[in-house]
Amino acid sequence: MTYPVDTPQQLRTILRTLRQSRKLTQTQLGEMLGVGQKRIARIEAAPEVTAFDQIARMVSALGCKLVIEEPPRHRVAEDEPPPYAPKW
């Protein structure tokens, strides 16, 4: 499943929901990451001020991965090649 994230509020909700859907408490997840329950609570409450490596480790511990995806670009004509296609 894909979870688009555009705001810190969305990331907050997704992280908490993923943890709960795996039936993990904050304490259990903290043990998996080598941090305390309070740290997990802080990450869930304010992911926007959390180091990327901690978010990445948390996402991985929850069995997910982070992906950066470019939205599709709109082309003017169907026969026009995309701007990133090599021009031989």
N, C-alpha and C positions, 0 to 999 in steps of 0.2 A: 504494500500500500504506500502511496505517496502522500506526504504531508507538506504542502507549500507553507513557507514561513516568510511573511512580509514584515512582521512587527515583533517586538519583544513579548508582547502579550500573547501572541500566537505560539511562540516558542515555549513560553511559560506553561500554557495549557497542554501543549503536545508532550513536553517532558513529564509532567505530572500524570497525564493520561496513560502514556506508555508504561511508566512505572507501575501504576495501579492495575493496568490490564495484565501485567505479568505477576500480579499479586505479590509485589514487593513493598515492604515498608521503606521509609527513608533510612532507617537504621540498617536494614539488609542491603540496600543499594550502596550505602556508605561503606559497609564492610567489604563489598566487592571492589570498591574503588580505593580503599585504604584511607577513608576520611570518616568523620563523624556524622551523625544524623543532622546536626545543626548546619553543617556545610551543605548537605543535600538540600535542606530547607532553604538556605540562602540562594543556592543555584536555581531552584525552582521558582523562588520569589523574584529574583532579579537576574535572569540570564544575560541581560545586556551589559552587566558589569562583571561578568565571569570570564576568566581567561578561556580562549578558544580551546586549548588543550584539555581543559576540564570538561567543557561541553562535549568535545569529541570523544573523550573517554567514557563519559556518561552515556552518550548515544550508543557507543559500541557495546557497553555492558548491558544495555537494554536490547541488544540484538539487532540494531539498526545501523545505518551508515549515513554520513552526510554527503550530499550531492549538490553541486552547483550546476544549474541548468540555464542555458540561454533560451529565452522564449523564441518561438519561430518568427522569422522575419516575413513581412508581407512583401510579395513580389508583384510588380506591376503587370507583367505578362507571364503566362504559363511557360512560354518557350524561352524566357529570359533566365540565364543561369543565376544561381544565388551568388551574392557578392564575394563569397569565400571560395568559390569553385576556381580551380586553375584554368587559365585561358591559354590553351595550347596554340 
